[in-house]
Amino acid sequence: MQNPDPDWNRRRFLQGTFLASGAVVASTSETVAASAANDQQPEIVDTVDVLVVGGGTAGTVAAIQAGRLGAKTLLIERGSQLGGTMTTGGVAFPGLFDAWGKQIIAGIGWELVKESVEMDDGTFPNFAKVPQRHWQNQVFTNQFLYAILAEEKCAQAGVAIAYYEFPRSVTRVDQGWQVDCVGFGTSRRVFCRQIIDCTGGAEVVGLLGLPRLREDERQPGSFLYMLGEAHEPGRNQIHRLYVHGADSTNSRTATQANLAGRKSILAKVREEKKRLMHLQPETGFRESYRIEGETIVTVQDYTSGRFFDDAISYAFYPVDLHTREGVKPEPLKPGTLPTIPLRALIPKGSRDLIVAGRCVSSDRLANSGLRVQAPCMGMGQAAGVAAALAAKSGKTPLEVPLGEIRERLREHGQIVPERA
Ligand SMILES: Cc1cc2nc3c(=O)[nH]c(=O)nc-3n(C[C@H](O)[C@H](O)[C@H](O)COP(=O)(O)OP(=O)(O)OC[C@H]3O[C@@H](n4cnc5c(N)ncnc54)[C@H](O)[C@@H]3O)c2cc1C
């Protein structure tokens, strides 16, 4: 469904906004993280309604949703493809779209997963059946097809994609943001009404100096790889190797994780004398920063299946904390169905900014269940709706009537939580 809102004269609206602000740092008193380089002439200047930063599990869905609602949307991704942990990290078994015998998360994320599986002649779990082990209902997806289909859907929704770029500074301007981005050989200045931060570790929130939470010792990351017999045709089993201390905070710590992970895999290849059949290009990071939002989802909220008044997505997964000793998933009690509130996507005290994905405002244990892919996609879709409607109406996402957000989510195929 594309541009169902033809009356939205956003171009005129935004031009008015930014021309009025002189398309420069209009309100220097509100400048939060401007860099000296702001004064340099950027190569490219874009004016959009919604800027999505991070084209991973949540961000891809957020961008497609904003585009489908007619918002002029730009997606900035520092890597080379869409999908994030799901594709570049190789965690191509998203879960969980179902709970207790029925589907609980659908929408754009499900549409992408479904098409990738169908095109690949793959199989789906039977959501009508409650599995013995939670992972049995994860959906095995072709990561390569997923990444390409995501690009196709972005193009169809009118979403522009900029790979190899990331924001260097974010500055408040009249009724929106100036975001200065760099890539190799590229500098870009983006004026936007709304930002959706889907970087996994809430990097835009960090650039703005807003509060974030992080554990001293985080869950290990994992490198995904596959060993086989010498020159034997590929086997299906994907292996994971813990990278303890993996830290996605910056390029230096991420480099360390990649070096340590690949070194361990090389040792394994030598030890097992098998052929290295497959290796993802980088470490998958389970945990880094979480935002401190307008509300924080606690593990009690999560395990009791609390229904939040402003719930915008369901979530379902065991509490799943990986440590040096491994992982012992703690399944939810029968019938428990957690929800995710909109306020957990809003950095405390912010305007015109929303996050989606594993950085959702939550305590560590709640986050260990909320961080999985289907809820990330559910949050992404809700953030896409909230940001698009906020850009249209000149409001901040929390001021958009909740009923309108939910209505649009339903129209776009999402399952909206309802009080039992
Ligand atoms: C090893 C491992 C196993 C897992 N197992 C499962 C499982 O079995 N089932 C399941 O459902 N989930 C699983 N998860 C969890 C799940 O995959 C992730 O929590 C989820 O994909 C995170 O989604 P996200 O959108 O928040 O972040 P990501 O998918 O990581 O996307 C973030 C994106 O932002 C980009 N980015 C980051 N910073 C910037 C920046 N400054 N500028 C521009 N772009 C930026 C990144 O390149 C990336 O593309 C696992 C995770 C790991 C690591």
The ligand as an SDF file (V2000), in Angstrom:
LIG
                    3D

 53 58  0  0  0  0  0  0  0  0999 V2000
   24.6310  -14.3700   17.7480 C   0  0  0  0  0  0  0  0  0  0  0  0
   23.2180  -13.9040   17.8950 C   0  0  0  0  0  0  0  0  0  0  0  0
   22.1990  -14.8370   17.9240 C   0  0  0  0  0  0  0  0  0  0  0  0
   20.8790  -14.4090   18.0000 C   0  0  0  0  0  0  0  0  0  0  0  0
   19.8810  -15.3390   17.9280 N   0  0  0  0  0  0  0  0  0  0  0  0
   18.6160  -14.9140   17.6680 C   0  0  0  0  0  0  0  0  0  0  0  0
   17.6170  -15.8440   17.3030 C   0  0  0  0  0  0  0  0  0  0  0  0
   17.8420  -17.0390   17.3010 O   0  0  0  0  0  0  0  0  0  0  0  0
   16.3940  -15.3590   16.9480 N   0  0  0  0  0  0  0  0  0  0  0  0
   16.1390  -14.0360   16.9620 C   0  0  0  0  0  0  0  0  0  0  0  0
   15.0220  -13.6280   16.5860 O   0  0  0  0  0  0  0  0  0  0  0  0
   17.0530  -13.1220   17.3720 N   0  0  0  0  0  0  0  0  0  0  0  0
   18.3010  -13.5350   17.6890 C   0  0  0  0  0  0  0  0  0  0  0  0
   19.2620  -12.6390   18.0480 N   0  0  0  0  0  0  0  0  0  0  0  0
   18.8940  -11.2380   18.3560 C   0  0  0  0  0  0  0  0  0  0  0  0
   18.6100  -10.3870   17.1510 C   0  0  0  0  0  0  0  0  0  0  0  0
   19.2200  -10.9000   15.9920 O   0  0  0  0  0  0  0  0  0  0  0  0
   19.0680   -8.9300   17.3500 C   0  0  0  0  0  0  0  0  0  0  0  0
   18.8800   -8.4930   18.6690 O   0  0  0  0  0  0  0  0  0  0  0  0
   18.2870   -8.0340   16.4190 C   0  0  0  0  0  0  0  0  0  0  0  0
   18.4910   -8.4810   15.0820 O   0  0  0  0  0  0  0  0  0  0  0  0
   18.7130   -6.5950   16.5820 C   0  0  0  0  0  0  0  0  0  0  0  0
   18.0170   -5.7960   15.6460 O   0  0  0  0  0  0  0  0  0  0  0  0
   18.3110   -4.2410   15.5600 P   0  0  0  0  0  0  0  0  0  0  0  0
   17.5100   -3.7190   14.4240 O   0  0  0  0  0  0  0  0  0  0  0  0
   18.1710   -3.6230   16.8890 O   0  0  0  0  0  0  0  0  0  0  0  0
   19.8690   -4.1480   15.2210 O   0  0  0  0  0  0  0  0  0  0  0  0
   20.6490   -4.6950   13.9550 P   0  0  0  0  0  0  0  0  0  0  0  0
   19.8890   -5.7080   13.1970 O   0  0  0  0  0  0  0  0  0  0  0  0
   22.0060   -5.0750   14.4450 O   0  0  0  0  0  0  0  0  0  0  0  0
   20.7390   -3.4080   13.0230 O   0  0  0  0  0  0  0  0  0  0  0  0
   21.4850   -2.2720   13.3460 C   0  0  0  0  0  0  0  0  0  0  0  0
   21.9460   -1.6650   12.0190 C   0  0  0  0  0  0  0  0  0  0  0  0
   22.4200   -0.3520   12.2550 O   0  0  0  0  0  0  0  0  0  0  0  0
   23.6220   -0.1550   11.5340 C   0  0  0  0  0  0  0  0  0  0  0  0
   24.3440    0.8850   12.2560 N   0  0  0  0  0  0  0  0  0  0  0  0
   24.8610    0.8250   13.5030 C   0  0  0  0  0  0  0  0  0  0  0  0
   25.3770    2.0100   13.8380 N   0  0  0  0  0  0  0  0  0  0  0  0
   25.1620    2.8430   12.7960 C   0  0  0  0  0  0  0  0  0  0  0  0
   25.4600    4.2130   12.5620 C   0  0  0  0  0  0  0  0  0  0  0  0
   26.0750    4.9610   13.4780 N   0  0  0  0  0  0  0  0  0  0  0  0
   25.0970    4.7490   11.3760 N   0  0  0  0  0  0  0  0  0  0  0  0
   24.4750    3.9980   10.4230 C   0  0  0  0  0  0  0  0  0  0  0  0
   24.1840    2.6910   10.5940 N   0  0  0  0  0  0  0  0  0  0  0  0
   24.5040    2.1320   11.7770 C   0  0  0  0  0  0  0  0  0  0  0  0
   24.2950   -1.5160   11.5550 C   0  0  0  0  0  0  0  0  0  0  0  0
   25.2390   -1.6350   10.5130 O   0  0  0  0  0  0  0  0  0  0  0  0
   23.0920   -2.4340   11.3770 C   0  0  0  0  0  0  0  0  0  0  0  0
   22.7930   -2.6600   10.0230 O   0  0  0  0  0  0  0  0  0  0  0  0
   20.5830  -13.0140   18.0560 C   0  0  0  0  0  0  0  0  0  0  0  0
   21.6210  -12.0800   18.0560 C   0  0  0  0  0  0  0  0  0  0  0  0
   22.9360  -12.5090   17.9700 C   0  0  0  0  0  0  0  0  0  0  0  0
   24.0260  -11.4810   17.9040 C   0  0  0  0  0  0  0  0  0  0  0  0
  1  2  1  0
  2  3  1  0
  2 52  2  0
  3  4  2  0
  4  5  1  0
  4 50  1  0
  5  6  2  0
  6  7  1  0
  6 13  1  0
  7  8  2  0
  7  9  1  0
  9 10  1  0
 10 11  2  0
 10 12  1  0
 12 13  2  0
 13 14  1  0
 14 15  1  0
 14 50  1  0
 15 16  1  0
 16 17  1  0
 16 18  1  0
 18 19  1  0
 18 20  1  0
 20 21  1  0
 20 22  1  0
 22 23  1  0
 23 24  1  0
 24 25  2  0
 24 26  1  0
 24 27  1  0
 27 28  1  0
 28 29  2  0
 28 30  1  0
 28 31  1  0
 31 32  1  0
 32 33  1  0
 33 34  1  0
 33 48  1  0
 34 35  1  0
 35 36  1  0
 35 46  1  0
 36 37  1  0
 36 45  1  0
 37 38  2  0
 38 39  1  0
 39 40  1  0
 39 45  2  0
 40 41  1  0
 40 42  2  0
 42 43  1  0
 43 44  2  0
 44 45  1  0
 46 47  1  0
 46 48  1  0
 48 49  1  0
 50 51  2  0
 51 52  1  0
 52 53  1  0
M  END
$$$$
